């Protein structure tokens, strides 16, 4: 069963290698939409404190064409295509509105790949992008700005770098528009609008584009910041560029310097750039829709989470950059044999007792809306199977880890179909209310049937390390309890070892086919033993 998937993955890899060989001579892909992003520091990206797990996660259909050589980021070659992850502009810059612009565009155009050509220089005037004036401008500029511009060539020709890389990009796709954020430096420049128009028309001419098919979206300055008064000049560009719109910055203030957006601001501005661009290309923006419980009601804790009942996915991303997806599967094919939720592509397959998750790969995850009924500590157990010795997973509540990596022991018969119950975590503190539980696969090929949250019994399982087992061979009375502390029955046995064996082998005694049970010698509350039974 797993061999089939490994061969399928090998086939995908071979296909990608073949594409790399033949793609160089292929015609530009009409479904590869490329956008030029230029300006000064707010386009370059000033927020270096972005979240690598959120902002730095690669979107499979968003690419960038390197305009600077950044060996430290694994993209050393100018003009080559790489995954679009921040920082896209300078090697040590931060999160840019272009990052989330690309992602929102891709989410709104499901059959399209987005490419970004990023060129920006912090602190610069629009004059740096004027092909007839940039040399004069740099000759009188401060040394830090001259050195910064050299990232785009020894002569600092930023516009030249845009054209150079854009022509290479046109071999692969189609330039569909331009996004722009600049103006903080040019508050006293009377002909700013005219120079912006000049740079736009220069790009159109050099790249063989026409204005009717190449929208231009500019961004407002930080809301309430030092340059907020310049927004009227941004709006005024509509008199000079016909195919124009602007991204509002309302609600997105500065990080404290009066000039630059916060991480949340860059994410939000990326969405607003995309919304305006989509309007100009006559595509309705995708309004975010949150994920929701699969069966319409949050899963209660304490209780059992059936792994196949992950949330229904929502749509798009929110302004803060958070996704409304409820799962991530590394490939779109459902390798399982179950028809349950087959439309998702999540690998579910039939078991003797129902449906379980299988064929898992590192990095995949599922989310569940849960309702914790009361503040307190909970034990966590899981029904799992693994045919190798390296499988593992991890659990989160509201994106915060509640377990370490949980290694799943290899089954004795090396089978992914032999399930057993393992103790994942004892006494994890949870707050009452609605939360999102996340199951992340951290090492390949663990199968998971369910995850159970329970209130610890009066004598918790870890107390076994401290107890004295009854070594007497005389018959005594014992009681067996469920994980929830419910008494299931009373019986006699010759010592604790005999009692444990009876519970393991006699389903009538424990009244359940499998699970986690506790045995106590009557009259000796400290003599408690945990027994795990699986079939």
Protein Blocks (a to p, Z undefined) as FASTA:
>chain_A
ZZmmmmmmmmmmmmmmmmmmmmmmpccdfklccdddeddfklnopalkbcfklmmpccfk
bccddfbdcfknopabghiacdddddfkbmklccdfklmmmmmmmmmmmmbccddddddd
ehiafklmmmklmmmmmmmmcfklmmmmmmnojklpaklmmmmmmmmmmmmmccfbdcdd
ehjlmmmpmklmmmmmmmmmmmmmmnopafklmccddddddehiaklmmmmmmmmmmmmm
mbgcdddfehiacehlomaccfklmmmmmmmmmmmmmmmnopacddddddddfklpacdd
eddddfklgccddehjdfkopafbfbdcfbfbdfbfbfghklnopacdddfklpadehia
ehiacddddddfbgcddddddddddfbfkbccdddeehiafbdcddddddfklpakbccd
ddfbghiacdedddddddddfbghiacfbdcdddddfbdfklmmmpccdfbfbdcddddd
dfkopafbdcddedjklmmmmmmmmmklnopabdcdddddehiaklccdddddZZ
